[in-house]
């Protein structure tokens, strides 16, 4: 069944590109700020989607989260149960925890 509210919202979000040519950019940006999204059409074909910077950041964060989720899922599928300690990783390079205690940490990372 068609969702008429969704169709109506989509129709309301369409903006002909000619409105930009008529100097209505500020008004259109205000509409985007209010509605969150507008679809610019040129020759009755969608040309671009205008969204607020906040919504753009939300979308990027969702995409990053989905990517991380896919990495986790892939690792879980391929998990053999084998684990290696940090001390063993250091030992492979001939180092100990004492060797790296005085190394300054960047980006606020602290392992203690």
C-alpha positions, 0 to 999 in steps of 0.5 A, a space after each residue: 500500500 502506498 504511503 500517501 504522507 511519504 509521497 506528499 512529503 516528497 512532493 513538498 520537498 521538491 524545488 525547481 532549480 529556477 527558484 535559485 535563478 530568481 534569487 530565492 536561495 536564502 528562502 530555500 536555505 531557510 526551508 531546508 533548515 525548517 524541513 531538514 531536506 529539499 530535492 532540487 530538480 532540473 528539467 523535472 529530474 532530481 539534480 541534488 539534495 539539500 540537507 542541513 549540516 547537522 543532518 549531514 553529520 548524522 548521516 556520516 556518523 551513521 555510515 561510519 557506525 554501519 562500517 564498524 558494525 560490518 567490521 565487527 560482524 566479519 571479525 565475529 564470523 572469522 573468529 578462531 578464538 585465538 588471542 595474543 596479549 599485548 606483552 606478547 606483541 611487545 616481546 615479538 619486537 624484543 620489548 617489554 612494558 618497561 621499555 614503553 612506559 616513558 613513551 609520550 602518548 598522543 591523542 590522549 591515549 593512556 593504557 593505565 
